[in-house]
Amino acid sequence: MSWTQRGLGYEPPEIDTSVAHSARVYDYVLGGKDNYPPDREAAEQMLGGWPGLRNSMRQNRKFMHRAVRYLAAERGIRQFLDIGTGIPTAPNLHQIAQEVAPESRIVYVDNDPIVLAHAQARLNGSPEGRIAYVHADLRDSEKVLASPELRAVFEPDEPVALSIVAVLQLFTDDQEVHDLIKRYIQPLPPGSFLVLSTVTADANPQGVGAAVAASRAHGMPARDRTMAEVAALFDGLELIEPGVVLVHRWRPDQDVGVEVRDEDVSMCGGIAVKR
């Protein structure tokens, strides 16, 4: 089964293409076509400040793939809640999870109307599994967790893998970020996991600083964090080895064949379990 159905009176939210949006900027940098001139302008300025941005975003996608495969194959997770899913870029999270376990159930969440429009058209899962989409902001934790879409897909007593990948750099207030993570994690059953990645300048302060400044100049809040600050976001959870690292160093595939330099990666992340 693919998407949960919406009522006949449902009207999709309006898409504002006059200003840059992080999901569409991300899409452009990864080579996608679902973006507009303000998104491309912002992305080019960010790339001009730091050409390594494109490689860093690709490494972040690969981290997400490895994380989902690990959780599905080695930890038996069958429920995935992906906050800030972005414009679909194959392979998507559900494709990774359902390749391992076709019965996997996925709920995607994003607040960009264009993500909703494309997601409904593209995200089709295995017959055994289910996929739903919730149009909401990360801040709307109660709305997300109580949504009929999520309730129709998830079993309430089964563990969930909550992924917040490449989103938290848009939130500049550390206390707000800590509170948001806690509001999502607390209702989840024991055995649930948090998958998290965000921007760090630890390996390349100058390049990442230029990209962050360009993002802010185009109206997109941005904040880089040290890896120690990111590790603190997992407080109360048990980090899985190797802990919080640059994303290309989290359990890398052995047959990659191409060495990635630390200074070319601006994303760090990790996975932790709720006991």
N, C-alpha and C positions, 0 to 999 in steps of 0.2 A: 504494500500500500504506500502511496506517496504522501499527498497533502491532506490534512484535515480540511473540511469544507467550510466556507464562509456563507453567511446568510445572503438571501437575495438582495437585501437592502444595503449591503456593504459597499462603501465608496472608498477607493484607495486614496491615501493622502496625496496632496499636491507635491510635485517634485520642483524644488527651487534650484535651477541651474545657473543662477546669476552669481553665486558665490562658491568658492571651493569647499568641498566636503572630503573629510579624511578617507572615507571608503572609496571615493572615486579617484582621489590622488593615488591611493594604494593600488588601485586597478591600473592606472596609467603607468606607474613605475614598473609594474609587473608585466607590462605589454598588452594590457587589455584594451577594449574599445568602448567600454561603458563609462565614458567620462566626457567632460565639456571643456570649453576654452579656459574658464577660471581654474579648473582642476589641473589642466595641463600647464598653465602658467605657473601655478604654485609648485607643481612637481618639478618643472625645469629649473626654477630658482633653487629649490632644495638640492637637486642634483648638481647644479652649478657650484653650490657651496661645498658639497661633499659627493663626489661621483660614486663612492662606495655604497651609497644608499640602496641602489638597485640590488646589488649582491646581498646586502644585509637583509632586505625584505625577502629575497629568495631563500636565504638560510632560515629565516623565521618560519616560512611555509614548510620547509623540510622538518624543522623541529616539531611543528604541529603534527605532521604526518607520523613521525616516529613516536611521538607521545601517544597519539590515538592508537596506533598499532600495538604499542606496549600495553596500554590499558585494556584493549580488547583481547589480545592474545595471551598476555601473561597474568593479567589481574582479573579477567573474566567480566569486565564491565560491559554492560549492554544498554546503558542509558547515558546519553551525552547531552549536556546543556551548554550550548555555544553562544556566549554573549559577545556581540560585536562581530557577527559572522562575516560581514563585508560582501562585496559583489562576488558571485560564484566564480571560483577559479579551480578548474579540475587539476588533480583530484581533490574533491571537497571532503570535508570531515566524514560525512555519511558514507562516502565511497570507500574510504579507508576502513572504517569500522565494519561496514557490511561485507567487505571483502573477507574479513576475518570471521565475522559472525553475522550471517544474513538477517538474523532476527533482531539486530540492534535497532534501538529507537533513538531518534535525534530530534531535539528542539533547537531551532536556530532563533536568535534574537538580534535585531538591529533596529536603528531608528531612522535610517535613510530610506525614503520612499522608493528610490530607484533600486535599492537592494531588494525590497519587497517585490517590486514589479518583475525583476529578473529572476528572483528566487522561485516565484510561483511557476515561471515558465520552464526553468531548467532543472530544479532539484527533484529528481525522481529516484526513488530508492528501490530496494529489493522487494519482491512480493511478500517476503516473510516479515520485513521490518516496517517501521512507520517513521514518517518525518512530519514535523509541524513547524510553523513559523509564527513568532510573536513580534508584532511591530511595537517596540518599546525601547526606551532609553535604559542604559545600565542602572541609572539611579532609581528606576521604577521596579525595585526588587519585589515588592508586594504584588504589583500587577503581574509581573512575569511568573512568579511562583504560584499565584492563584488563577492564572489564565486558563480558560477552558481548553485551549490548544494543548497546553502542557498536561493538564489533568487527563485529557483523552489519550495521551501517548504514553505517559510514564506510569509505572507501578510505584505507589507511594512508599513502600517499604524496601524497595531495592536501591542499592547504592547508585550514585550518579557521578559522572565525571563532569565537573564544571570547568569549562575552558574560558579564560579571559585573555585572549592572545592578541598582542599588539593593539591594546585599547587604552591602558592606564596612563600612557604618556599624554593623553588628552586631558587628564585630571591633574591639576597642579597642587591641590590641597591634600597633604598626606593623611590627615585625620579623616577626611571624607573617604579616601580610598580604603583605609583600614576598616571604617564603619561599613562601607558597601560590601566588602568581602565577607565580613562577619555576618551581615544580614542574609547573604546567600548561603553561607556554609552552615550556619546554625540549624536551619530546618532540615538539612540533608541527613539521611541515615548514616550511622557509622559504616566505615568501609568506602565512603565516597572520597573522591579525589578533587584537588584543585590543580589545574594546569594554567600556568601564568607566564606571560612574557611581556616585556616592556622595554623602553629605550634606556640604554646606559651609555655614558660617555667615557667609561673607565678605560677603554682601549684606544680611543681616539677623541680626546676632548675638543680639539680644534675643528675637525670635520663634522662631528655630531653637533657641536655648538652652532656651526653655520646652518645646518639643516633645521635645527630647532628654531633659530632666529627667523629663517625664511617661512617656516610654518606659522609662527606667530604673526608675521607681517601680513599674512593672507587670512587672518581672522580665525585660525585654528589653534586653540591653546596647545601648548606643548611643554613637557617637562621631562628632562632626563634624570635618572636616579642612579646612585651607585649600586653595585651588586649587594652591598651590605644592607642598603635601604630596601632593596627588593626582597632579600631574604627575610627581613622583618615583616613583610606582608604575609608570610606564611605562619606567623605566630599562632601557637595553639595546635598546629598540624605537624605531622612527622614527615620531614623532607625525605624524598627518595634519592639515593645516590645517583649522580654525583653532586646533588644539592643545586644551588643557584650558580649557573655558569653562563658564559656566552653561548648562544643557542646552538652554534655548530659543534660545541663540545659536549652537548647533552647526548650521551650514548650514540655517537656517530656511527653510521653504517660503515662496515669494514671495507667495502668494495667501492668507495667513492672515487678514489684514484686522483682526485684533484685536491691539493692542499689549500685550505682557506686560512688566510692570515687573520689573526685576532683584530688587527687595526682596521680590517674591512668589514667588521661586524659591530653593529650598534645595538643589538638586541641581546638581552640576557633573560633567562627563564629557568623554570624548574617545575617539579611535580611534587605534591605532598598529599598524604592520606589523612583522613579524619578517623581517629580511633574511638 
